[in-house]
Each structure stands twice: as structure tokens, then as C-alpha cells.
Amino acid sequence: MRHGDKVNNLGRKTAHRHALMMNLGVALITHKRIFTTLAKAKALRGYIEPMISKSKDNTTHNRRTIFSSLEDKAAITELFSVIGPKVGNRPGGYTRVIKTGFRAGDAAEMAMIELVDFNESYTQNKNTAKATEPKKKTRRAGGAKKSAAKKKDTSAEETTATEE
């Protein structure tokens, strides 16, 4: 029985599972998006996100720690030089898992796992929405009443200026 066991063994022995996660992690870092089964994608998410968190701080200790898990110099360089700085201000949630249907051969549920900040179709819409939407103020920071009153005053001044 597996009461309270939170690790998805993926039908593999421990060494095989670690090798699988290592290879999937390197592929995700290299390509920024991979297609795999849903179970593997969910397991990979728990494996790779702590590494991305460590990549925000580019120290020798963090590089060696992650290298012991990935064992690929090119992936480590990519992780610390490209991915780490790009996700520097994000507090977590570096990956996105999207279900893509079922595989034709064995009807396994497939999914796409990708790094969130590297999908331009999502990030462009998000950035433009933030740029057009003004920053909302709280009551402690001056409140909406004061800003609404200022807008009324400025709009009244503009209408009187246009009437003259």
C-alpha cells in the first residue's frame, strides 16, 4: 500500500525515475516547451521548479547543486544566464501544464509543459494589458475619492479652457 506517499513513481525504479526527470528537465530548459504524458509533466513540474528558483541566485553552490541533478553543462548555462534573470521577479509558478488530448497508440493523456515567461503569445497580451490599465489605488494610498476629485477638477478646467 502507498498510504501518504506523495511521489508518483511513474512505473519505474528510483534510478530510472531520476534519469527520466533529469532528461526531461534538460529538454525543458533547452527547448522551453516539451510534449509528454500528463503524469510525467506533473512530476517534472515538482522537479524543475525548485531548480529554477535556485537559478535566480547565480552562485557556485547553486550551480553545483543543480548540476548534480541535471548533469548537463549547456542546460546549466542556459538556466543561469537566460532563464534565471528572466524569472527573477516572479515568486513561483515558472511552468505551465496544458492538456493536449490523448495519444493515438495507447490513449495516454498527453500534455505540454512550458516555461511561463518564454511563451510570447501569453506574455505580449499580459504586458499590453498592464500598460493600458492604470494602477489602482487603495484607500490608504490616497484613495479613489481623491483621484476622482482631481479628475473632476482637471476635466472642469479643460472644459472651461475649451469654451473660451
N, C-alpha and C positions, 0 to 999 in steps of 0.2 A: 504494500500500500504506500501511497505517496502523500499522506496527510501533512499539510503545512509545507510541502516542498514547492517553492516558488520558481524553480528553474525548469524551463521547458527543455527536456533532454533531446528533442528532435530525433528520437530513434537512433541515437549514436552514443558510443562510449565517450568518456570525458576527453581524451586526447583528440579524437576525431572531431568532436564538437568545438574544441578550442581552435583546431586548424581551420574548420569551416568558418568560424567567426573572424579569424584572422584574415582569411582570403576575402570574405565579403566586406570586411572593414576596409581593406586596401582598395578593393574595387570601388567602393562608395566614395572614398577620399579622392581617388584618381578620376573617376568619371562623373561624380556629383549626383548621379541618379542610376539606380540599377533595378532590374526586374527580377523578382524571386518569389518564392511562396510566401503567403501571409505569415505563417508561423516563423519562418526564418527572418522575415523583415521585422517582426515584433521583437524577436530575440536579438537581432542586430542593433535595434534602437537602444536597448538597455546596455549593450556592449560598447557602442561607439560614442554615445553622448557624454559619458564621463571623460573620455579621451579628448573630445572637442573642448570641454570645459577646462581641462588642463592645458590645452594648446593656447589659451588666451594669455598665459604667463610663459614666455619663452625663456625657460631656464634649462640648464644642463640636466638637472634632476628630472624635470618633466619630460624632456626629450628621451632620456634613458628609460624612464618608466614606460612611456608609450612604445618605445622601440622594443621593449621586452614583450609587449602584447602584439605588435604588428609585424616586426622584423622585416621592414621594407624601407630603405633609406629614402627613396623617392617619395613615398607616401608621407613619411615624417616631415620631409622638407616642404611638401605641399601643404600639409596640415598646419605647420607653424608659420609658413610665410604667406599663405593665401587665406586659408580658412580661419585661422585664429584671429588675425586682425579684423576680418570682415564681421565676425560674430562677437567682437569684443564687448559691445554694449548690450547684447542680448542676455537675459538672465537664465535662459534654458530653452528647451524645445527646439533643438537645432535640426531635427529631422522631421519629415512628413511621410506618413504611410498612406497610400491611396490604393484601394482595392481596384483591380483591373479585370475581374471576371474569373473564369475557370479555364484551366489548361485543357487542351483537346485530348491529349493522350490518356491522362489518368484522372481528370476532373479535379485536380488540386486547385485550391483557391489561390490565385496569383495576386501580387501586389507590387506596386512601385514604391520604393523608398528613395527619398531625395533629400539633399540638404536644402533647408528652407530659404536661406539667403541667396542661393545660386539659381533660382528659378525666376527669370526676368519677367515672365508674364504675370506672376503674382506680385513681385516687388515693384514693378513700374506702376501698377494700379494703386498699390498701397501708398507709394511716395506721392503721387499726384493728389490722392485724396487728402493726405496730410497737408500738402502745400496749399490747397484751396480752402480747407476748413480752418477758420480762425481758432486760436487757442481759447478754450473755455475757461472762464474764471470762476473761482469759488467765492463764497461769501466772505471768507477770511481774507482773501487777497484783493479785496476791493469790491467784489460782487458784481452781479449783473445789473443791479439797480443803478450804480454809479456809471457804468459803461453805457447803459441805456440812456441815462440822463445826459451824458456827454454827447451821445449820438443825436439826441433831440436838439441840443444847443447848436451843434455844428450844422445840422440839417436846417434849422431855423435861420442861422446866419447865411447859409448858402442860398436859401430861397429869397431872403431879403436882398442879397447881393445880386441875384439874377433878375429880380424885379426892377432894380434901379437901372 
